[in-house]
Amino acid sequence: MTHDIIVLGAGMVGVGCALHLQARGQSVALLDRRAPGLETSYGNAGIIQREAIAPYALPRDLGFLLTGASNRRVDVRYHAKDAARMLGPLWAYYRNSAPRPYAEISRQYETLIARSLETHTQLMRDAGAEALVAGQGYLMLYRSERELHSFFKEADERAGSGVNHIKLSGADVAREEPALLGTFAGAVRWTDPVAIRSPGDLVQAYAKLFEQRGGAVHLGDAMALHRTDDGGWQVGTADGQTLCAPQVVVALGPWSMQLTSRFGYTAPVIPKRGYHMHYTPLPDRPLNSTVIDAEYGYVVAPMKDGLRLTTGAELAYVDAPRTPNQIEAAERIARQSFPLGARVESEPWMGTRPCMPDMKPVFGPVPAVPGMWCAFGHGHQGFTLGPITGELLAAMVTGATPRVDVRPFSPDRFG
Ligand SMILES: Cc1cc2nc3c(=O)[nH]c(=O)nc-3n(C[C@H](O)[C@H](O)[C@H](O)COP(=O)(O)OP(=O)(O)OC[C@H]3O[C@@H](n4cnc5c(N)ncnc54)[C@H](O)[C@@H]3O)c2cc1C
């Protein structure tokens, strides 16, 4: 079957691209080895992070570097051999986290985040998926007064960019979330973000919208992509069809480099893995909203399948063996304060955030590979940024002017 364009990867980013290309009149085939939204876009914390106008920097203080080296922190862990192989990109990440480059990167990042929620809201309306919204806003919870007051300052700075918040004392936290046990200094409630009760279901609702509008979703292995004699692209599907198109978008999340490197393009992805586990809620102690335990770096989110606890980052390659000791450490801390009942699954889920050393996603034409586009590297906020990425990429592919300056996100800054 011949299309205008094939999108490889049906996570939030690939589905966002497929929908927006379709909206610009393209005939689009979407291919994934699984049904849409079953990988990283399924297992995340489900927050559409309108407040995240600055990306996740590498902490540069000596205390973090020393405690991080011990590999016992709750928020960051690593596989020694893998981390050693990432030293070049990690060093670049460290340098980009210095105040001056970080300010410029954040200015560019904000141009995407500022438009992320509106693009989701429109798609949710079109897909009739509003029922997946669990609630508005979430809590950044602090145990130490010093950390809380430093975060209050950061929240005030973000207010200048139109990001709204409410400051809560320890007593306010106890009133808003009576199920939490322990003493907390206070919290910031970000009021703009939207919490989703099942992130994978939202991707599937968007994919269904794509199909209702005439798009085709196929199962198949993207690694089978090859060039045709006329310079186009071809890939087989699991049910024996052949998809052909003059253009292709690689949106394979943390697996993107496995494909593009075959055509000569690589970028230094830093894989930050994360785990999650669901717990049965305790009937007499409901958690009202998603909470980030800021000093320990884990999230507890009320979701369809129970209370979902997600971990911080584990530096390890996507296919390296699982080491779920990070989620065990987070669970031990969380159980002291959060109303977690029994574990729902026998094994934790694991996924990989594809992060770039300059903290910005990568989307646009793949250099020196005519007809190939890519959209990957969305790190900590790919669930948030999938639809706006799709909108901007679709404008580029069809020769329109994107409403954001896309040069800072160009693939040609690597490779
Ligand atoms: C613990 C955790 C919490 C997070 N919390 C948040 C959050 O609250 N908010 C937020 O915005 N972001 C969050 N993120 C980040 C976010 O989940 C990712 O950035 C985002 O899901 C990336 O989307 P993607 O479409 O690029 O990748 P994926 O969702 O991984 O999609 C890639 C797709 O490629 C497919 N694929 C791979 N190889 C092949 C192949 N050979 N053939 C065919 N298909 C293939 C996969 O099946 C998959 O469907 C979190 C991440 C983690 C790990």
Ligand as a Chemical Component Dictionary entry (heavy atoms), coordinates in Angstrom:
data_LIG
# 
_chem_comp.id                   LIG 
_chem_comp.type                 NON-POLYMER 
_chem_comp.pdbx_formal_charge   0 
_chem_comp.three_letter_code    LIG 
# 
loop_
_chem_comp_atom.comp_id 
_chem_comp_atom.atom_id 
_chem_comp_atom.alt_atom_id 
_chem_comp_atom.type_symbol 
_chem_comp_atom.charge 
_chem_comp_atom.model_Cartn_x 
_chem_comp_atom.model_Cartn_y 
_chem_comp_atom.model_Cartn_z 
_chem_comp_atom.pdbx_ordinal 
LIG C1  C1  C 0 8.966  6.509  35.140 1  
LIG C2  C2  C 0 8.669  7.558  34.097 2  
LIG C3  C3  C 0 7.824  8.614  34.393 3  
LIG C4  C4  C 0 7.552  9.603  33.441 4  
LIG N1  N1  N 0 6.628  10.574 33.718 5  
LIG C5  C5  C 0 6.290  11.480 32.757 6  
LIG C6  C6  C 0 5.272  12.449 33.000 7  
LIG O1  O1  O 0 4.615  12.475 34.042 8  
LIG N2  N2  N 0 5.016  13.366 32.021 9  
LIG C7  C7  C 0 5.685  13.365 30.830 10 
LIG O2  O2  O 0 5.442  14.235 29.997 11 
LIG N3  N3  N 0 6.619  12.418 30.559 12 
LIG C8  C8  C 0 6.931  11.476 31.482 13 
LIG N4  N4  N 0 7.874  10.526 31.220 14 
LIG C9  C9  C 0 8.566  10.546 29.915 15 
LIG C10 C10 C 0 7.681  10.003 28.801 16 
LIG O3  O3  O 0 7.036  8.813  29.206 17 
LIG C11 C11 C 0 8.508  9.728  27.531 18 
LIG O4  O4  O 0 9.301  10.854 27.221 19 
LIG C12 C12 C 0 7.583  9.460  26.363 20 
LIG O5  O5  O 0 6.690  8.410  26.670 21 
LIG C13 C13 C 0 8.363  9.105  25.117 22 
LIG O6  O6  O 0 7.413  8.845  24.105 23 
LIG P1  P1  P 0 7.863  8.212  22.738 24 
LIG O7  O7  O 0 6.674  8.133  21.881 25 
LIG O8  O8  O 0 9.059  8.946  22.226 26 
LIG O9  O9  O 0 8.409  6.753  23.140 27 
LIG P2  P2  P 0 7.604  5.339  23.460 28 
LIG O10 O10 O 0 6.348  5.667  24.161 29 
LIG O11 O11 O 0 8.590  4.479  24.066 30 
LIG O12 O12 O 0 7.237  4.879  22.011 31 
LIG C14 C14 C 0 8.176  4.278  21.156 32 
LIG C15 C15 C 0 7.427  3.211  20.368 33 
LIG O13 O13 O 0 8.356  2.583  19.451 34 
LIG C16 C16 C 0 7.977  1.230  19.338 35 
LIG N5  N5  N 0 9.091  0.426  18.826 36 
LIG C17 C17 C 0 10.323 0.266  19.343 37 
LIG N6  N6  N 0 11.065 -0.542 18.560 38 
LIG C18 C18 C 0 10.263 -0.900 17.506 39 
LIG C19 C19 C 0 10.443 -1.715 16.358 40 
LIG N7  N7  N 0 11.600 -2.359 16.114 41 
LIG N8  N8  N 0 9.436  -1.847 15.487 42 
LIG C20 C20 C 0 8.253  -1.219 15.691 43 
LIG N9  N9  N 0 8.020  -0.429 16.764 44 
LIG C21 C21 C 0 9.014  -0.275 17.668 45 
LIG C22 C22 C 0 7.593  0.839  20.758 46 
LIG O14 O14 O 0 6.778  -0.341 20.753 47 
LIG C23 C23 C 0 6.878  2.099  21.254 48 
LIG O15 O15 O 0 5.476  2.010  21.084 49 
LIG C24 C24 C 0 8.168  9.530  32.154 50 
LIG C25 C25 C 0 9.006  8.459  31.850 51 
LIG C26 C26 C 0 9.249  7.467  32.795 52 
LIG C27 C27 C 0 10.127 6.300  32.428 53 
# 
loop_
_chem_comp_bond.comp_id 
_chem_comp_bond.atom_id_1 
_chem_comp_bond.atom_id_2 
_chem_comp_bond.value_order 
_chem_comp_bond.pdbx_ordinal 
LIG C1  C2  SING 1  
LIG C2  C3  SING 2  
LIG C2  C26 DOUB 3  
LIG C3  C4  DOUB 4  
LIG C4  N1  SING 5  
LIG C4  C24 SING 6  
LIG N1  C5  DOUB 7  
LIG C5  C6  SING 8  
LIG C5  C8  SING 9  
LIG C6  O1  DOUB 10 
LIG C6  N2  SING 11 
LIG N2  C7  SING 12 
LIG C7  O2  DOUB 13 
LIG C7  N3  SING 14 
LIG N3  C8  DOUB 15 
LIG C8  N4  SING 16 
LIG N4  C9  SING 17 
LIG N4  C24 SING 18 
LIG C9  C10 SING 19 
LIG C10 O3  SING 20 
LIG C10 C11 SING 21 
LIG C11 O4  SING 22 
LIG C11 C12 SING 23 
LIG C12 O5  SING 24 
LIG C12 C13 SING 25 
LIG C13 O6  SING 26 
LIG O6  P1  SING 27 
LIG P1  O7  DOUB 28 
LIG P1  O8  SING 29 
LIG P1  O9  SING 30 
LIG O9  P2  SING 31 
LIG P2  O10 DOUB 32 
LIG P2  O11 SING 33 
LIG P2  O12 SING 34 
LIG O12 C14 SING 35 
LIG C14 C15 SING 36 
LIG C15 O13 SING 37 
LIG C15 C23 SING 38 
LIG O13 C16 SING 39 
LIG C16 N5  SING 40 
LIG C16 C22 SING 41 
LIG N5  C17 SING 42 
LIG N5  C21 SING 43 
LIG C17 N6  DOUB 44 
LIG N6  C18 SING 45 
LIG C18 C19 SING 46 
LIG C18 C21 DOUB 47 
LIG C19 N7  SING 48 
LIG C19 N8  DOUB 49 
LIG N8  C20 SING 50 
LIG C20 N9  DOUB 51 
LIG N9  C21 SING 52 
LIG C22 O14 SING 53 
LIG C22 C23 SING 54 
LIG C23 O15 SING 55 
LIG C24 C25 DOUB 56 
LIG C25 C26 SING 57 
LIG C26 C27 SING 58 
# 
